[in-house]
Amino acid sequence: VQLVESGGGLVQPGGSLRLSCATSGFTFSSYAMSWYRQAPGKERELVAYISRSGGTSNYADSVKGRFTISRDNAKNTVTLQMNSLKPEDTAVYYCHAPRFNSWGQGTQVTVSS
């Protein structure tokens, strides 16, 4: 199982970023996926979850209404669209395959003016 995140970077408060996770090594369409994040000095936390079909998604209260998780089962990718970013969204963001407890290497998101 391989998960490779991309799309992080530095953005001003109120801006947007789109994270992508390219997957391989398993039948992507058969499994739910999630995004986590870890800020300095804090525990890793679940940000968003999406079912295998994409029909169900859940979000942390802190990102509801601002972040959207989606997936493309034809391209084996899962995406996190982040809008109205706040400084407290600064963290390393990780793609996660719950069934295999597999993690990507993470991508840094920094929200700062």
ZAMIPA-854028 format. One record per residue: y, x, z of N, C-alpha, C, O in turn. Coordinates in Angstrom, 1 decimal. Atoms other than C-alpha are relative to their C-alpha. Example, Ala and Ser with C-alpha at 12.3 -4.5 7.8 and 13.67 -1.06 7.14 Angstrom:
      npy      npx      npz     capy     capx     capz      cpy      cpx      cpz      opy      opx      opz
     -1.2      0.9      0.0     -4.5     12.3      7.8      1.2      0.9      0.0      1.2      1.9      0.7
     -1.1     -0.9      0.0     -1.1     13.7      7.1      1.1     -0.8      0.8      2.2     -0.3      0.9
//
This chain:
      npy      npx      npz     capy     capx     capz      cpy      cpx      cpz      opy      opx      opz
     -1.2      0.8      0.0      0.0      0.0      0.0      1.2      0.9      0.0      1.4      1.8      0.9
     -1.3     -0.7      0.0      3.4      1.4     -1.0      1.1     -0.9     -0.1      1.1     -1.9     -0.9
     -1.2      0.8      0.0      6.8      0.0     -0.3      1.1      0.9     -0.2      1.3      1.9      0.6
     -1.1     -0.9      0.2      9.9      1.6     -1.7      1.3     -0.8     -0.1      1.5     -1.6     -1.0
     -1.3      0.7     -0.1     13.4      0.3     -0.7      1.0      0.7     -0.8      1.0      2.0     -1.0
     -1.2     -0.5      0.7     16.6      0.8     -2.7      1.1     -0.9      0.2      0.9     -2.1      0.5
     -1.2      0.9      0.0     20.1     -0.5     -2.8      0.9      0.1      1.2      2.0     -0.5      1.2
     -0.9     -0.1     -1.1     21.6      0.6      0.5      1.2      0.8     -0.4      1.4      1.3     -1.5
     -1.2     -0.8      0.3     25.0      2.3      0.8      1.1     -0.4      1.0      0.8     -1.0      2.0
     -1.1      0.3     -0.8     28.4      2.1      2.3      0.9     -1.1     -0.6      1.1     -1.1     -1.8
     -0.8      1.2      0.5     30.4     -1.2      2.0      1.0     -0.4      1.1      0.8     -0.2      2.3
     -1.0      0.5     -0.9     33.5     -2.6      3.5     -0.4     -1.3      0.7     -1.1     -2.1      0.1
      0.3      1.3     -0.6     33.4     -5.5      5.9      0.4     -1.1     -0.9      1.4     -1.1     -1.6
     -0.2      1.1      0.9     33.1     -8.7      4.0     -0.6      0.2     -1.4     -0.7     -0.7     -2.2
      0.6     -0.3      1.3     31.4     -7.0      1.1     -1.5     -0.4     -0.1     -2.0     -1.1      0.8
      1.4      0.4      0.3     27.9     -7.5     -0.4     -0.8      1.2     -0.4     -0.3      2.2     -1.0
      1.0     -1.0      0.5     24.8     -5.4     -1.0     -1.3     -0.8     -0.3     -1.5     -1.8      0.3
      1.3      0.6      0.4     21.5     -6.2     -2.6     -1.1      1.1      0.2     -1.1      2.1     -0.5
      1.1     -0.9     -0.2     18.4     -4.4     -1.3     -1.2     -0.5     -0.8     -1.5     -1.7     -0.9
      1.2      0.4      0.7     15.2     -4.3     -3.3     -1.1      0.9      0.6     -0.9      2.0      1.1
      1.2     -0.7     -0.4     11.7     -3.3     -2.4     -1.1     -0.1     -1.1     -1.5     -1.2     -1.4
      1.1      0.0      1.0      9.2     -2.3     -5.0     -1.3      0.3      0.7     -1.4      1.2      1.5
      1.3     -0.1     -0.7      5.6     -2.7     -4.0     -1.1      0.4     -0.9     -1.0      0.1     -2.1
      1.2     -0.3      0.8      2.2     -1.5     -5.2     -1.1      0.2      1.0     -1.0      0.4      2.2
      1.2     -0.3     -0.8     -1.3     -1.1     -4.0     -0.7     -1.2      0.6     -1.7     -1.1      1.3
      0.6      1.2     -0.5     -2.0     -4.7     -3.1      0.4     -1.2     -0.9      1.3     -1.0     -1.7
     -0.3      1.2      0.8     -1.9     -8.2     -4.7      1.2     -0.7      0.6      1.0     -1.5      1.5
     -1.3      0.4     -0.6      1.7     -8.9     -3.9      0.1     -1.5      0.1      0.6     -1.9      1.2
     -0.2      1.5     -0.1      1.6    -12.6     -4.7     -0.8     -0.7      1.0     -0.6     -1.9      1.3
      0.9      0.6     -1.0     -1.0    -13.2     -2.1      0.5      0.1      1.4     -0.2     -0.4      2.4
     -0.4     -0.4     -1.4      1.0    -12.0      0.9      1.5     -0.3      0.3      2.3     -0.1     -0.6
     -1.4      0.1     -0.4      4.1    -12.8      2.8      0.7      1.3      0.2      0.0      2.3      0.3
     -0.7     -1.2     -0.2      6.8    -10.2      3.1      1.2     -0.2      0.9      1.6     -1.3      1.2
     -1.2      0.1     -0.9      9.7     -9.4      5.4      0.9      1.2     -0.1      0.5      2.2     -0.6
     -0.9     -1.1     -0.1     12.7     -7.3      6.0      0.4      0.2      1.5      0.6     -0.8      2.2
     -0.4     -0.3     -1.4     13.5     -5.6      9.3      1.2      1.0     -0.1      1.6      1.5     -1.1
     -1.0     -1.0     -0.1     16.4     -3.4     10.4      0.0      0.6      1.4     -0.4      0.0      2.4
     -0.1     -0.7     -1.3     17.0     -0.9     13.1      1.4      0.8      0.1      1.7      1.7     -0.7
     -1.3     -0.6     -0.2     20.5      0.1     14.3     -0.2      1.1      1.0     -1.1      1.1      1.8
      0.1     -1.1     -0.9     21.1      3.3     16.2     -0.1     -0.4      1.5      0.8     -1.2      2.0
      0.1      0.4     -1.4     19.9      3.0     19.8     -0.6     -1.3      0.3     -0.7     -1.7      1.5
      0.5      1.4     -0.1     18.4     -0.4     19.2     -1.5     -0.1     -0.5     -1.9      0.8     -1.3
      1.3      0.2      0.5     14.9     -1.7     18.6      0.0     -0.6     -1.4      1.0     -1.3     -1.8
      0.1      0.6      1.3     13.8     -2.7     15.2     -0.2     -1.5      0.1     -0.9     -2.0      1.0
      0.1      1.5     -0.1     14.3     -6.4     14.6     -0.2     -0.6     -1.4      0.1     -0.1     -2.4
      0.3      0.8      1.2     13.1     -9.0     12.1      1.3     -0.6     -0.5      2.1     -1.2      0.2
     -1.2      0.6      0.7     15.9    -10.0      9.6     -0.4     -1.2     -0.8      0.3     -2.2     -0.7
      0.4      1.1      0.8     14.1    -12.2      7.2     -1.5      0.1     -0.4     -2.1      1.1     -0.5
      1.4      0.1      0.4     10.7    -13.4      6.1     -0.1     -1.0     -1.1      0.6     -2.0     -1.2
      0.2      0.9      1.1      9.4    -15.0      3.0     -1.5     -0.2     -0.2     -2.3      0.8     -0.2
      1.4      0.3      0.2      6.1    -16.7      2.3     -0.5      0.5     -1.3      0.3      1.0     -2.2
      0.5     -0.6      1.2      3.8    -15.6     -0.5      0.4     -0.7     -1.2      0.6      0.0     -2.3
     -0.4      0.7      1.1      4.9    -18.3     -2.8      1.6      0.1     -0.2      2.1     -0.2     -1.2
     -1.5      0.0      0.0      8.6    -17.9     -1.9      0.5     -1.4      0.4      1.8     -1.5      0.5
     -0.4      1.3     -0.4      8.7    -21.5     -0.8      0.5     -0.2      1.4      1.2     -1.1      1.7
     -0.5      0.1     -1.4      9.4    -20.8      2.8      0.6      1.4      0.4      0.1      2.4      0.1
     -0.6     -1.2     -0.5     11.8    -18.3      4.3      0.7     -0.3      1.4      1.0     -1.4      1.7
     -0.6      0.1     -1.3     13.2    -17.7      7.8      0.9      1.2      0.2      0.7      2.3     -0.4
     -1.0     -1.0     -0.2     16.1    -15.7      9.1      0.3      0.2      1.5      0.2     -0.7      2.2
     -0.6     -0.2     -1.4     17.4    -14.1     12.3      1.3     -0.8      0.0      2.0     -0.9     -0.9
     -1.2      0.8     -0.2     20.2    -16.2     13.7      1.2      0.8     -0.4      2.2      0.2     -0.9
     -1.2     -0.8      0.3     22.6    -13.3     13.2      0.3      0.1     -1.4      1.4      0.5     -1.8
     -0.2     -0.2      1.5     22.2    -13.3      9.4     -0.1     -1.4     -0.7      0.2     -1.4     -1.9
      0.1      1.3      0.7     21.7    -17.0      8.7      1.3     -0.4     -0.7      2.4     -0.3     -0.2
     -1.2      0.3      0.7     24.0    -18.2      6.0      0.7      1.1     -0.8      1.6      0.9     -1.6
     -0.6     -1.2      0.6     24.9    -14.7      4.9     -1.0      0.8     -0.8     -0.7      1.3     -1.9
      1.0     -0.8      0.7     21.6    -13.1      3.8     -1.0     -1.0     -0.6     -1.2     -2.1     -0.2
      1.1      0.7      0.7     19.0    -14.4      1.3     -1.1      0.9     -0.4     -0.9      1.9     -1.1
      1.2     -0.7      0.4     15.5    -13.2      0.9     -0.6     -0.7     -1.2     -0.7     -1.9     -1.2
      0.7      0.6      1.1     13.7    -13.7     -2.4     -1.0      0.9     -0.5     -1.1      2.1     -0.1
      1.1     -0.9      0.5     10.7    -12.4     -4.3     -0.2     -0.4     -1.5      0.0     -1.5     -1.9
      0.4      0.1      1.4      9.6    -11.9     -7.9     -1.5      0.4     -0.1     -1.8      1.6     -0.1
      1.4     -0.3     -0.1      5.8    -12.2     -7.9     -0.5      0.7     -1.4     -1.6      1.3     -1.4
      0.4     -0.6      1.3      5.7    -11.1    -11.6      0.3      1.5      0.0     -0.3      2.3     -0.7
     -0.4     -1.4      0.0      7.5     -7.8    -10.8     -0.4      0.7      1.3      0.0      1.8      1.5
      0.5     -0.6     -1.3      6.0     -7.3     -7.3      1.2      0.6      0.8      1.1      1.7      1.4
     -1.2     -0.5     -0.8      9.4     -7.0     -5.7      0.5     -1.1      0.9      0.4     -2.3      0.7
     -0.7      0.9     -1.0     11.2     -8.5     -2.7      1.4      0.5      0.2      1.6      1.7      0.3
     -1.4     -0.3      0.0     14.9     -8.6     -2.5      0.7     -0.6      1.2      0.4     -1.7      1.7
     -0.8      0.6     -1.1     17.5     -9.1      0.3      1.4      0.1     -0.5      2.0      1.2     -0.6
     -1.4      0.1      0.4     20.9    -10.3     -0.8      0.8     -0.1      1.3      0.6     -1.1      2.0
     -0.8      0.0     -1.2     23.5     -9.5      1.9      1.4     -0.2     -0.3      2.0      0.6     -1.0
     -1.4      0.4      0.2     26.9    -11.2      1.8      0.8      0.0      1.3      0.2     -0.1      2.4
     -0.8      0.1     -1.1     29.8    -11.3      4.1     -0.4      1.0      1.1     -0.5      0.7      2.3
      0.5     -1.0     -0.9     28.7     -8.1      5.7      0.9      0.4      1.1      2.2      0.4      0.9
     -0.8     -0.4     -1.2     29.9     -7.1      9.2     -0.4      1.4      0.5     -1.5      1.9      0.2
      0.3     -1.3     -0.6     30.0     -3.8     11.0     -1.3      0.0      0.8     -2.1      1.0      0.8
      1.2      0.1     -0.8     27.2     -5.0     13.2     -1.3     -0.1     -0.8     -2.4     -0.1     -0.3
      1.2      0.0      0.9     24.9     -5.2     10.2     -0.4      1.4     -0.4     -1.4      1.7     -1.0
      0.4     -1.4      0.3     24.9     -1.4     10.0     -1.3      0.4      0.6     -1.5      0.2      1.8
      1.4     -0.3     -0.5     21.3     -0.2     10.3     -0.7      0.6     -1.2     -0.3      0.6     -2.3
      1.0     -0.3      1.1     18.4      1.2      8.4     -0.9     -1.2     -0.2     -1.4     -1.8      0.7
      0.7      1.2      0.4     16.7     -1.6      6.6     -1.3      0.3     -0.6     -1.5      1.2     -1.4
      1.4     -0.3      0.4     12.9     -1.6      6.1     -0.6     -1.3     -0.6     -0.5     -2.4     -0.2
      0.8      1.0      0.6     10.7     -3.6      3.8     -1.4      0.1      0.8     -1.8      1.2      1.2
      1.2      0.0     -0.8      7.5     -4.7      5.6     -1.0     -1.0     -0.6     -0.7     -2.1     -1.0
      1.1      0.8      0.4      4.1     -6.1      4.5     -0.8     -0.4      1.2     -1.6      0.4      1.6
      0.7      0.4     -1.3      2.9     -8.0      7.6     -1.5      0.1      0.0     -2.1      0.6      1.0
      1.5      0.0      0.1     -0.7     -8.3      6.5     -0.6      1.4      0.2     -1.6      1.5      0.8
      0.5     -1.3     -0.1     -1.1     -4.6      6.3      0.8      0.9      1.0      0.4      2.0      1.2
     -0.8     -0.7     -0.9      1.5     -3.6      8.8      0.5      1.3     -0.6      0.5      2.4      0.0
     -0.6     -1.1      0.7      3.0     -1.3      6.2      1.5     -0.1     -0.2      2.1     -1.1     -0.3
     -1.4     -0.1      0.0      6.5     -0.1      6.1      0.5      0.9     -1.2     -0.2      1.9     -1.6
     -0.6     -0.9      0.9      8.8      1.4      3.5      0.7      1.1      0.8      0.6      1.2      2.0
     -0.6     -1.2     -0.6     10.8      4.6      4.2      1.4     -0.4      0.6      2.0      0.3      1.4
     -1.3      0.4     -0.5     14.0      2.6      4.9      1.1      0.3     -0.9      1.1      1.3     -1.6
     -1.2     -0.3      0.7     17.4      2.4      3.3      1.2     -0.3      0.9      1.3     -1.3      1.6
     -1.2      0.1     -1.0     20.7      3.0      5.2      1.0     -1.0     -0.6      1.4     -0.9     -1.8
     -1.1      0.9      0.3     23.3      0.2      5.1      1.1      0.3      1.1      0.9      0.2      2.3
     -1.1     -0.2     -0.9     26.7      1.1      6.6      1.1     -0.9     -0.4      1.6     -0.9     -1.5
     -1.1      0.9      0.3     29.4     -1.5      6.9      1.2      0.5      0.8      1.3      0.5      2.1
     -1.1     -0.6     -0.7     32.7      0.2      7.7      1.2      0.0     -1.0      1.1      0.1     -2.2
     -1.2     -0.2      0.8     36.3      0.3      6.5      0.5      1.4      0.1      1.6      1.7     -0.6
//
